């Protein structure tokens, strides 16, 4: 009876340790939520009322992300990941899906060049995400990746 109880305790302990290990491993791949606002956009937008969040995970050639936006001055026309340091505009490297609305949430995955995604993972601060509107074609809100 005592051996059965010890075996059960050992099994439960191992299961708990495995669960913690798997949870920690998954969390290591997820980037923190990135705040988006007009104050980070370059050039400065015409309207500063909008804000949002961007979070992402990279796995091989898959970029899975959530883009939440609220209060744009006009319906979103596009969103992208660009390469450029903070306070500088840069070229588009990954197009993102948007909804033609002033407030929305997109939760999806896209395929991209695995080498590009590896570069984003290695140095996320060299990239930013922004949302474009007809009112602010260069971008209305922006957030530097972390």
Secondary structure as UniProt FT lines:
FT   HELIX           2..29
FT   STRAND          34..37
FT   HELIX           38..40
FT   STRAND          51..59
FT   TURN            60..61
FT   STRAND          62..70
FT   STRAND          76..83
FT   TURN            86..87
FT   STRAND          92..96
FT   STRAND          104..111
FT   HELIX           114..122
FT   HELIX           124..126
FT   STRAND          127..133
FT   TURN            135..138
FT   STRAND          141..144
//
